[in-house]
């Protein structure tokens, strides 16, 4: 570092450079990192970060690291980098021969068997001959084993190795010790997580983990976009406001909160575009044909206020709040109700709330996400049983064939993990598995709209009224759009006075 360069530090900010003049061109000094970057900028700052982040290799590795990070109980990315690199590599396992049949295999904990309450009886069940062998063969197994790749490396120069405690040398951790540890952690998720992470070297998936999007793809059903299935009785929509667009998902709801995705709509332009809001206006007046022939309109649309809040409020004031519900998502499960409000957010200069102004609903997003994932895991009747008249379980989520893989990935883009603070207290937290999650957010908002409409509190008589409204119309009558949700059935209260009895 030259002496001339050192004088470029700004003295008004308190930067004092003390050092030793070595010669005419060199000056040795101790400098803090922020001061150094004032003199010599970080060379990484000259790189085009957008191009680097947009590369396919960078995106693939980022998704792997994020997934591994969620699996490791919400650990920091730097703590799970080694496992992420293993997943991205060729995933080598140590294969050993069965002492009874010679079949090569890598040791899996699921094939370790023992009598309940007697871990000392632990033996390994060969995956080929299905015969158990004892741990006294381990020394010979390890000597005759070899590393084999079980995956395809994204980078030919990257290889990865995995070993569990099942391979511990004789005299170290035995199979009986592992079986004993497994029995001790039974019934405790936290102890089970530690066992899997430290003994087996595996990831731990919390209860409420995201369903596999490919399994959702296999369960898709056949119907055209924009058609309301026979079980759907009313429509709600969830709108997620982004910088350059508004994404809307229209959902149909039936008894037991069984639901069908009716249409996925992207309105380009963003909140700064007048045409974008006009497109949302047209959506409120649009109808969707029911399988019975009745046209349905959206009973309630819930729109997120997290981005460009003033613009959302302004639009909601313009169209009115009978059909539109601005919402704000909050995390946490410790809420008395999944939806609270509305809160009047407009005020005068004096601070008085305007009851004719904008109103905001607060939505416990965690509650509806957990409910959605629970609904996605419900068992379904076989296709032949459905043809025979079998019904789906209440809450079943029906997805159409036209729902693309990107939408399905967004629908299960978050995972519920347990996070511990510095004092060791645990809390549940939803974390992203991938960057985009608009489909899941829209589902949460549409579900909140159904709650605001009253679907969670309707009586059987009100559901029957909805079924009557969407029933096939008579040929002599012209079908009118069905948009109103049933009003609560109230009985007039009569009070008889005892005066002058």
C-alpha positions in Angstrom: 0.0 0.0 0.0 1.5 3.3 -1.0 1.7 6.4 1.3 -0.1 8.4 -1.4 -3.0 6.0 -1.3 -3.2 6.1 2.4 -3.8 9.9 2.4 -7.0 9.4 0.4 -8.8 8.2 3.5 -11.4 10.7 4.7 -10.2 12.3 7.9 -13.6 13.8 8.7 -14.9 10.3 9.3 -12.3 9.6 11.9 -10.1 7.3 9.8 -6.5 7.5 11.3 -3.9 5.5 9.5 -0.8 4.7 11.6 2.0 2.6 10.1 5.6 2.4 9.1 7.2 3.9 6.0 9.2 1.0 4.4 10.5 2.9 1.4 9.5 5.6 -1.1 6.7 3.4 -2.6 5.6 1.2 0.3 3.8 1.9 3.5 2.8 -0.8 6.1 -0.3 -0.2 8.2 -3.0 -2.1 10.0 -6.4 -1.2 8.4 -9.9 -2.3 9.2 -11.8 -4.0 6.4 -14.3 -1.2 5.7 -11.3 1.3 5.4 -9.5 -1.1 3.1 -12.5 -1.2 0.8 -12.4 2.6 0.6 -8.9 2.4 -0.8 -9.1 -0.9 -2.8 -12.7 -2.0 -3.6 -13.6 -5.7 -3.3 -12.9 -7.2 -6.7 -16.1 -9.3 -6.3 -18.1 -6.1 -6.6 -17.0 -5.7 -10.2 -18.6 -9.0 -11.2 -22.1 -9.0 -12.7 -24.0 -10.6 -9.8 -27.2 -10.8 -11.8 -25.5 -12.9 -14.5 -23.9 -15.1 -11.9 -27.1 -15.6 -10.0 -29.1 -16.3 -13.2 -26.8 -19.1 -14.3 -28.5 -22.6 -14.3 -25.7 -24.1 -12.2 -26.0 -21.4 -9.6 -29.8 -21.9 -9.4 -29.6 -25.6 -9.1 -27.0 -25.5 -6.3 -29.0 -22.8 -4.6 -32.1 -25.0 -4.6 -30.2 -27.9 -3.2 -28.6 -25.8 -0.4 -32.0 -24.3 0.5 -33.6 -27.8 0.6 -30.9 -29.2 2.8 -31.0 -26.1 5.0 -34.7 -26.7 5.7 -34.1 -30.4 6.4 -31.4 -29.6 8.9 -33.8 -28.0 11.3 -33.5 -24.5 10.0 -29.7 -24.4 10.2 -27.7 -21.7 8.4 -26.6 -22.4 4.9 -23.0 -22.4 5.8 -23.6 -25.3 8.3 -25.1 -27.6 5.7 -22.9 -26.8 2.7 -21.1 -30.1 2.9 -24.3 -32.1 2.7 -25.6 -29.9 -0.1 -22.3 -30.6 -2.1 -22.9 -34.3 -1.4 -26.4 -34.2 -2.9 -25.0 -32.3 -5.9 -22.2 -34.9 -6.3 -22.3 -38.5 -7.3 -23.5 -39.6 -3.8 -21.1 -42.5 -3.2 -22.0 -45.2 -0.7 -19.8 -48.0 0.8 -21.1 -51.3 -0.6 -20.3 -54.5 1.3 -21.0 -58.2 0.5 -23.6 -60.2 2.3 -21.6 -63.0 4.1 -24.4 -65.5 3.3 -25.1 -64.8 -0.4 -22.4 -62.4 -1.5 -24.8 -59.7 -2.7 -23.3 -56.2 -2.7 -25.3 -53.5 -0.8 -24.9 -50.4 1.3 -26.1 -50.6 4.9 -29.5 -49.0 5.6 -30.8 -48.5 9.1 -34.3 -49.8 8.0 -32.8 -53.3 7.5 -31.4 -53.5 11.1 -33.7 -55.8 13.0 -34.0 -56.7 16.7 -36.5 -58.0 19.2 -38.3 -55.1 20.9 -36.7 -54.3 24.2 -33.6 -56.5 23.4 -31.2 -54.3 21.3 -28.4 -56.9 21.9 -30.2 -59.1 19.4 -29.6 -56.6 16.5 -28.8 -58.2 13.2 -28.8 -57.0 9.6 -31.3 -58.4 7.1 -29.8 -58.8 3.6 -31.9 -57.1 0.9 -31.3 -60.0 -1.5 -31.5 -63.3 0.4 -33.6 -61.8 3.2 -31.6 -63.6 5.8 -30.1 -61.9 8.9 -26.4 -61.9 9.7 -24.7 -60.8 12.9 -22.2 -58.0 13.6 -19.3 -60.5 14.1 -19.1 -60.4 10.2 -18.5 -56.7 10.2 -14.6 -56.8 10.0 -14.7 -59.0 7.0 -17.5 -56.9 5.4 -15.5 -53.7 5.7 -12.4 -55.3 4.3 -14.2 -56.6 1.2 -16.3 -53.4 0.6 -15.9 -50.7 -2.1 -17.3 -47.2 -2.8 -19.9 -47.0 -5.5 -21.8 -43.9 -6.9 -25.5 -44.0 -6.4 -26.3 -40.7 -8.2 -25.2 -38.6 -11.1 -22.9 -35.7 -10.4 -23.9 -32.3 -11.7 -20.2 -31.6 -11.9 -17.9 -34.4 -13.0 -15.2 -33.0 -10.8 -17.3 -33.3 -7.7 -17.6 -36.6 -5.8 -19.3 -37.2 -2.4 -19.1 -39.8 0.3 -21.6 -40.9 3.0 -21.1 -43.2 6.0 -23.4 -43.9 8.9 -22.6 -45.3 12.3 -23.6 -48.7 11.0 -20.1 -48.9 9.5 -18.3 -48.2 12.9 -15.3 -50.5 13.3 -15.6 -53.4 15.8 -15.1 -52.1 19.3 -16.6 -48.7 18.5 -20.4 -48.0 18.2 -22.1 -51.4 17.8 -25.4 -52.3 16.1 -26.8 -53.0 19.5 -25.8 -49.5 20.7 -27.6 -48.0 17.6 -30.7 -50.2 18.3 -30.7 -49.1 22.0 -30.4 -45.4 20.9 -33.3 -45.8 18.6 -35.5 -47.2 21.4 -34.5 -44.4 23.7 -35.6 -41.6 21.3 -39.0 -43.1 20.6 -41.8 -40.6 21.1 -39.6 -37.5 20.9 -39.3 -35.6 17.7 -36.3 -33.6 19.0 -34.4 -36.8 20.1 -35.3 -38.5 16.9 -33.9 -35.6 14.9 -30.6 -35.8 16.8 -30.4 -39.5 16.3 -30.9 -39.3 12.6 -28.5 -36.3 12.2 -25.7 -37.7 14.3 -25.9 -41.5 14.2 -27.3 -42.1 10.7 -26.1 -38.9 9.0 -29.5 -38.4 7.5 -31.7 -35.3 7.3 -34.8 -34.9 9.5 -38.1 -33.8 8.1 -40.4 -32.1 10.5 -44.1 -32.9 10.8 -45.9 -30.7 8.2 -43.1 -30.9 5.7 -44.1 -30.0 2.1 -45.7 -32.7 0.1 -43.9 -33.9 -3.0 -45.0 -31.8 -6.1 -44.5 -34.9 -8.3 -47.0 -36.8 -6.3 -49.5 -33.9 -6.7 -48.8 -34.1 -10.5 -49.8 -37.8 -10.5 -53.0 -37.0 -8.7 -54.2 -34.4 -11.2 -57.7 -34.8 -12.6 -59.1 -34.0 -16.0 -61.2 -30.9 -16.5 -60.9 -27.7 -18.6 -59.6 -24.4 -17.2 -62.4 -22.1 -16.2 -65.0 -24.9 -15.4 -66.4 -25.3 -11.9 -66.8 -29.0 -11.0 -70.0 -30.4 -9.8 -69.1 -30.3 -6.1 -68.1 -26.6 -6.1 -70.8 -24.4 -4.6 -69.2 -21.0 -4.5 -66.0 -19.2 -5.7 -63.3 -17.2 -4.0 -60.0 -15.8 -5.3 -56.6 -15.0 -3.8 -54.5 -12.2 -5.4 -50.8 -11.9 -4.9 -49.4 -8.4 -5.9 -45.9 -8.5 -7.4 -43.7 -5.8 -8.9 -44.6 -6.5 -12.5 -47.9 -8.5 -12.2 -50.8 -9.6 -10.1 -51.3 -13.4 -9.9 -54.8 -14.6 -9.1 -56.0 -18.1 -8.4 -59.8 -18.8 -8.4 -60.9 -21.7 -6.2 -64.3 -23.4 -5.9 -65.4 -24.7 -2.5 -67.9 -27.3 -1.5 -69.1 -29.1 1.6 -66.4 -29.9 4.1 -64.1 -27.3 2.4 -63.5 -29.7 -0.5 -61.9 -27.4 -3.1 -61.1 -27.3 -6.8 -58.7 -25.0 -8.7 -60.8 -23.3 -11.3 -58.3 -21.0 -13.0 -54.9 -19.4 -12.7 -54.7 -15.9 -14.0 -51.7 -13.6 -14.4 -52.4 -9.9 -15.0 -49.3 -8.1 -16.3 -48.4 -4.6 -15.4 -48.1 -4.5 -11.7 -49.6 -2.1 -9.2 -48.3 1.0 -11.0 -50.3 0.1 -14.2 -53.9 1.3 -14.6 -54.7 -1.5 -17.1 -53.6 -4.0 -14.4 -56.2 -2.8 -12.0 -58.8 -2.6 -14.8 -58.1 -6.3 -15.5 -58.8 -7.0 -11.8 -62.0 -5.1 -12.0 -63.1 -7.2 -15.0 -62.3 -10.3 -13.0 -64.8 -9.3 -10.3 -67.6 -9.1 -12.9 -66.7 -12.2 -14.8 -68.6 -15.5 -14.6 -67.4 -19.1 -14.6 -69.7 -21.9 -15.9 -70.7 -24.6 -13.4 -70.9 -28.2 -14.4 -74.7 -27.9 -13.9 -74.9 -25.0 -16.3 -75.2 -22.1 -13.8 -72.8 -19.2 -14.1 -70.9 -18.3 -10.9 -69.1 -15.2 -10.0 -66.5 -14.6 -7.3 -68.1 -14.4 -3.9 -65.0 -12.8 -2.3 -61.6 -11.9 -3.5 -58.8 -11.5 -0.9 -55.8 -9.4 -2.1 -52.4 -9.1 -0.4 -51.4 -5.7 0.9 -47.8 -6.5 1.6 -46.5 -4.9 -1.6 -47.6 -1.3 -2.7 -50.1 -1.1 0.2 -51.4 2.4 -0.8 -52.2 1.2 -4.3 -54.1 -1.8 -3.0 -56.1 0.3 -0.5 -57.0 2.8 -3.3 -58.3 0.1 -5.6 -60.3 -1.5 -2.8 -61.9 1.8 -1.9 -62.8 2.3 -5.5 -64.5 -1.1 -6.1 -66.0 -1.4 -2.5 -65.5 -4.0 0.2 -68.6 -6.1 -0.4 -66.7 -8.4 -2.8 -63.0 -7.4 -2.0 -61.1 -8.0 1.2 -57.6 -6.5 1.6 -55.6 -8.9 3.8 -52.3 -8.9 5.7 -50.6 -12.2 6.4 -48.9 -12.8 9.8 -46.9 -15.8 11.0 -47.5 -17.8 14.1 -50.0 -20.4 15.3 -50.9 -18.9 18.7 -54.0 -16.9 17.5 -57.5 -17.3 18.6 -58.9 -17.1 15.1 -57.2 -17.6 11.7 -58.8 -14.4 10.4 -59.4 -11.3 12.5 -60.9 -7.9 11.5 -61.7 -5.9 9.7 -59.6 -3.1 11.0 -60.3 0.4 9.7 -57.0 1.7 8.5 -58.0 5.1 7.1 -57.9 8.1 9.5 -58.5 11.8 9.5 -55.8 14.4 10.3 -57.0 14.2 13.9 -56.5 10.5 14.0 -60.1 9.4 13.9 -60.8 6.1 12.1 -63.0 6.4 9.0 -65.6 3.6 8.9 -66.2 4.3 5.2 -62.4 4.1 4.5 -60.2 1.1 3.8 -60.5 -1.9 6.0 -57.9 -4.7 6.6 -58.2 -8.3 7.5 -55.4 -10.0 9.4 -54.7 -13.6 8.3 -52.8 -16.3 10.2 -51.0 -17.6 7.1 -49.3 -20.4 9.1 -52.7 -21.9 10.1 -54.0 -22.1 6.5 -50.7 -23.4 5.1 -50.7 -26.2 7.7 -54.3 -26.9 6.8 -53.6 -27.0 3.1 -50.7 -29.5 3.5 -52.9 -31.6 5.8 -55.6 -31.6 3.1 -53.1 -32.6 0.4 -52.1 -35.7 2.4 -55.6 -37.1 2.7 -56.1 -40.5 1.2 -58.2 -40.7 -1.9 -60.5 -43.5 -3.2 -59.4 -45.5 -6.2 -60.5 -44.5 -9.6 -62.9 -47.5 -9.9 -64.4 -46.6 -6.5 -65.0 -43.0 -7.6 -66.9 -44.4 -10.7 -68.9 -46.6 -8.3 -70.0 -43.5 -6.3 -67.3 -43.3 -3.6 -66.9 -39.8 -2.1 -63.7 -37.9 -1.3 -62.8 -37.0 2.2 -63.8 -33.5 3.5 -61.0 -31.0 2.7 -59.7 -32.9 -0.4 -57.8 -30.6 -2.8 -58.5 -31.3 -6.5 -56.0 -30.1 -9.0 -56.5 -30.1 -12.8 -54.3 -31.6 -15.5 -53.6 -28.2 -16.9 -51.8 -27.1 -13.7 -48.1 -26.9 -14.8 -45.1 -28.2 -12.9 -44.0 -24.7 -12.0 -47.3 -24.0 -10.4 -47.2 -27.3 -8.5 -43.7 -26.5 -7.2 -44.9 -23.1 -6.0 -47.9 -24.7 -4.3 -45.6 -26.7 -2.0 -42.7 -24.2 -1.9 -42.5 -23.9 1.9 -41.8 -26.3 4.7 -42.6 -26.2 8.4 -39.4 -26.5 10.5 -38.6 -26.2 14.2 -36.2 -23.2 14.9 -34.5 -22.7 18.2 -33.5 -19.3 19.6 -30.3 -18.6 21.5 -31.9 -19.6 24.8 -32.9 -23.0 23.3 -36.7 -22.4 23.1 -38.3 -24.0 20.0 -40.8 -22.5 17.7 -42.4 -23.6 14.4 -41.6 -21.5 11.4 -42.5 -21.7 7.7 -39.4 -21.5 5.5 -39.1 -21.5 1.7 -37.8 -24.5 -0.2 -37.6 -22.4 -3.4 -37.8 -18.8 -4.2 -41.2 -18.5 -5.8 -44.3 -19.4 -3.8 -47.1 -17.3 -5.3 -49.4 -20.4 -5.8 -49.3 -21.2 -2.1 -49.9 -17.5 -1.1 -52.9 -17.3 -3.5 -54.3 -20.4 -1.9 -53.9 -19.0 1.6 -55.7 -15.7 0.5 -58.5 -17.6 -1.2 -59.0 -19.8 1.9 -59.1 -16.6 4.0 -61.7 -15.2 1.6 -63.8 -18.4 2.2 -63.5 -17.9 5.9 -64.5 -14.2 5.7 -67.5 -15.3 3.6 -68.5 -17.5 6.5 -68.0 -21.0 5.0 -66.5 -22.3 8.3 -69.6 -21.3 10.2 -72.4 -22.2 7.8 -75.2 -24.5 9.0 -76.4 -27.5 6.9 -79.4 -25.4 5.9 -77.1 -22.8 4.4 -75.2 -25.4 2.4 -78.4 -26.8 1.1 -79.4 -23.4 -0.1 -76.1 -23.1 -2.0 -76.7 -26.5 -3.6 -80.2 -25.3 -4.6 -78.8 -22.2 -6.2 -76.2 -24.0 -8.4 -78.6 -26.9 -9.3 -79.3 -27.3 -13.0 -81.8 -24.6 -14.1 -85.2 -25.4 -15.7 -85.2 -25.0 -19.5 -88.0 -22.5 -19.2 -85.9 -20.3 -16.9 -82.8 -18.3 -17.9 -79.8 -19.0 -15.6 -78.8 -15.9 -13.6 -75.2 -15.6 -12.2 -74.9 -17.0 -8.7 -72.6 -14.8 -6.7 -74.1 -14.3 -3.3 -73.2 -16.5 -0.4 -76.1 -17.6 1.9 -77.1 -15.2 4.6 -77.2 -16.5 8.1 -80.6 -17.8 9.0 -81.8 -15.7 11.9 -85.0 -16.1 13.9 -86.9 -13.1 15.1 -86.6 -12.8 18.9 -89.8 -12.1 20.8 -89.8 -10.8 24.3 -93.0 -10.9 26.3 -93.3 -8.4 29.1 -94.7 -9.4 32.5 -96.0 -5.9 33.0 -99.7 -5.8 34.2 -100.0 -9.6 34.4 
